[in-house]
Amino acid sequence: MTNEPTLQATQEQVLYANILEKGMLIGLVMMFVTFALYVFGIMTPAVPLDKVASMWGQPVHEYLVAVNENFLHGDHLITGWAWMPLLGKGDFLNFLPIAILSGVTIVCYSVIAPGLFKRGDKAMGIMAVAEVVILALAASGLLAVGH
């Protein structure tokens, strides 16, 4: 038996590509829709559109402090997943398609892992499960370091 490389895609590769394509299209369409809702004022933003440009030059921490003090008036800065309760604001709604695009890879690996184990490719199956665990932990914020 020879282990010659093949140009034929495996079932898992095709499945991964199909899910990635659909997820990318959903995220892209959502980006256009949420941005239009924001820019055309259909959804009120937390930070008024005419104030955004004046804040662009600030370091991230100063920007977050200014947004919180001037517009959100919250007890804590909006970091990590703290933007989720603000999805009703046009500017924060734009984060949703970005989160979806970021999470598509987790979905892809989750879906192909069982097939890898089923066909006996334990090493790739373990790597796919490890990808899911690592990416999910990173996205959860449980592994966050610093302030």
Secondary structure, DSSP 8 states (H G I E B T S, - for coil): ------SS--HHHHHHHHHHHHHHHHHHHHHHHHHHHHHTTSS--SS-HHHHHHHTTS-HHHHHHHHIIIII--SS---TTTTGGGTTSHHHHTHHHHHHHHHHHHHHHHHHHHHHHHTT-HHHHHHHHHHHHHHHHHHHTTT----
